[in-house]
């Protein structure tokens, strides 16, 4: 069991490094190639920042656990959970914003209605990002009040509690309320919004494809703007699919399983929450042509 945990810890670090590299490249690429940021770039920057914060905090904890487990105390666990929840919720909410914004833009472009949407305003885009940060902070702060009980794994290391939604005898009702409100607002509602907007985007793309086939004989040269928008939208849809798979499994894990009877709960939860965080920047970057060497060095 000890060897399995060491192997899983090594795999966690590898996944985290992949995620940190991807998010850093996307962050640098956007800042390097876009002197005048638009709303979509602002949302991507916010998403990369949240992903990096989440991944780096997990890496710091893993390194501390590996090198000096005795220095990890209750305060360290609470701070880790606060920052991890903050990063997770920010990532979820920024992804939801990207999904909503792209559907609005896609619908307007392909319907030939060039009416600016609310989120086209950079001020509104920044305000929505700040609102997401405030919501994430509001759901992260209660983790500081949770009565932290140490859980001991089969190894000789003391670990942080496997489930921060645990129910101490002093206030089980409040913890239950916090858990289900968190899952409803930060998981279920974003999943519903992303699902609806993704389905609507697919409908718009299919309708546009049928319209293109009808006009193909009359207008053989496609518009470059539409083709680039199509590629970007397909990348966003791929990222949304990763998001839906990832957080649906997360929801199922918390609703259907007991963390104290489920082996390696912490590792499974980590792999679920970082799957989208680590892979999504590559999907966004490649789909929006942000990872090309020409763009990075021009």
N, C-alpha and C positions, 0 to 999 in steps of 0.2 A: 504493500500500500504506500509505503514511504517513497519508493521509486516511481510509482504512478504519479504521485503528487509533484515530485520534482520534474517529471516529464511534462506534466500539464502546466507547471509554472514556466518552463522553458517555452512551451507553445504559446502561452499567454504573452510572453515578452516578444516573441516573433510577430504575432498578430498585431500587437501594439505598435511595434516598430514600423510594420507595413502601413498601418493607419496613420501614424505620425508623419511618415515620409509623404504619403499621398495627400494628406490635408495641407502639409506645409508647401508642397509643390503647387497645389491649386491656389493657395493663399498668395504665394509669391507671383504666380502667373497672372492672377487677376490684378494685383497691384502694379505689376510691371507693364501690362498691356492695355490697361484702361486708365487713362489719365482723368477722364471725367466719368465717374461711376454712375451707373444707372441702378434702378431698383433691384433688378435681377442679380447684378453683381454684389450689391449690398447684402442681399439675402444669402448668397453663396459665401461671402466673407464671414457673415455671422455664423453660418452653419459650420464652416471650417474651424472657426475659433472655438465654438462649443465642443466640437469633436476633439480638437487638440487638448482642450482643458480636461475633458473626461479621460482621454487616453493617458495623458501625462500623469494625472493623479493616481490612476491605477498602477502605472509603471513605478511611481515613487513608492507606493505601498508594497509592491512585490519586491522591489530592491531592498527596502527596509526589512521585510520579512525574511529575505534570504540572507542578508548580511548581519543584521542585528535585531532579531525578533524581540529581545527584551525591552527595546525602546518603544514598542508599540503599546500604548495604553488606551484607556477608555476615551480620553480626549482626542487622541489620534484617530480612533475609530469613528468618533462622531464627526470630526472634521472631514475625514475621508468620505463618509456617507453624504454629508452636506454637499461637498463639491462634486461628488459623483452624481447624485440626484439632480443637482443644478445643471450639470453638463448634459445629462440624459434628457431632461425636460426641455432644455433649450434646443437640443438637436431635433427632438420630436416637433416642437412648435415651429422652428424655422423650416423644417421640411414641409409642414402643413402650409405655411405661407407660400413657399415656392410652388406647391401644387395648385393652390388657389390662384396665384398670380399668373402662372403659365396658362391655365385654362382660360382666364379672362382675355389674355393677349391672343391666344390661339383663336378663340371664338371671334374676336374683333377683326383680326387680320384676314381670316378666311371668309368672313361674312362681308368684307369690304366696307366695314363701318369703322372709320379711323377716329373714333372717339376715345380720348385718353381715359383710362380707368383711374380710380382713386390712388392705387398703389404705384402708378407711374410717377407720382410726385415723390421726389427724394425725401422731402420732409416727412411725408406720411410713411414712407418705407422705414425710415429711421425710428419714427414713433412706434410703429408696430414691432420693430425689433426690441425697443426698450420695454414695451409692454410684455413681450415674451420673456425677457430677462426678469421682469418683476414677478410674473407668474411662476417662473422656475424658482426664484428665490423664496417666494411664499410657500411653495411646496417643499423646499429644501430645509428651511429653518426648523420645522417641527422635528426633524431628525435629531436635533441637538437636545431635545427634551425627552427622547425615548430612553427608557431605563435599560441601559446596555448591560446585557449578561454575556460573559465570555463563553464562547463555545470552544471545545477542545477537540481537535481532529485526532486521527489515529497516529499522527506524527508527534514529535516532541515539542512542536511549536504551538503557542497560544495564538488563536486566530480571532479576528473580529467576528461578531455574531453572524451566522449564516443568513439570517433573515432580520432586517431592520423593521419589519412589520410585525415583530413578535409582540405578544400580549402579556406584559407583566401583570401580576395580580392586583397591583395598585390602581391601574386604569385600563382594563381590557377594552371597555366600550369606546374610549377615545381613540385607542390605537386602531380598532376595527373601523371607526368612522374615517380616520385619516387614510387607512389603506384603501378603502373602497372609493372614497372621493378622489384620491390620487389616481387609481386605476381608471375611474370614469372620465376625469377631466384630462389627464395626461396620456392616456392610452386609448380608451374606447372612442372618445370623440374625435381625436386626430385620425384614428383608423377609419372611422366612418367618413370623415371629410375627404381624406386622401382617396378612399375607395370611390366615392361619388365623383370627385373631380377627375380621377383617372378614367373612369368609365365615360364621362362626358368628353374628355379629350380624345379617347378612342373613337367615339361617335363622330366627332368633328373631323378627325383624320379620315375615317371611312367615307364620310360624305364628300370631303374634298377630293379624295381619290376617285370617286365616281364622277365628280364634276370635271376632273382633269381628263379622264378617259373620253368624256363627251367632247371636250374642246381640243383634244389632241391633234386632230386633223387641221383645225384652223390656226392653232398656235403651237407649232412644234417645239419652240424654244422655251423651256420652263424658266420661271423667274428665280434668279439666284437667291433672293431674299427668302422666298417661300421654301426653297430646298434646304437652306441653312436652318431656317426655323423648324422645318420638319425633322432634320437630324437632331437638333437640340431637344425637340419635344420627345422624340423616341428615346433619347438618353434619359430624360426626366422620367418617362414612363418606366424605363428599366430600373431607375433608382427607386421609384415609388413601389414597384413590385418587390424589390429587396426590403424596403421599409415595411410593407404589409406582411410579408412572410416573417420577418424578424420580430416585429412587435406583436403579431398574433400568437406566435409561439411563447413570447414573454408573458402575455396575458394568460394563456393556457397554463403555463408553468405556475403562476401565482394563484390561479383559481382551482386547479385540479390536484396539486401536489402539496405535501407537507414538507417544508424545508428540513425538518429534523429527522424524517424517515427517508428522505430522498438522498442517495449518496452523491457526494461531490456537487451539492447544490450551488455553492459559490462559483465553481468553475463553469458549470452549465449556464448560470445566469450571466457570467462574464462573456462567454462566447456568444450568447444571444444578443446582448446589448452592444457588443463591439463589432458584430458582423456587418451591420449597416454602416456603422461609424468608420470602419476601416476600408470598406470597399466602395462606398458611395462617391468619395472624391475622384476616384479613377473613372467612374461612370460619368459623372458630371464633366470632368476635365476632357475626356476623350470625345464625348458627344458634343461639347461646345467648342471643340478645337482649341482648348486652353493648354494642352500638354505638348504641343508641337515645339520642336527645337527652334524653328524659325521665330515663333512668337516669343519664346523665352530670351532669345539673344538678339532680336532686332532692336 
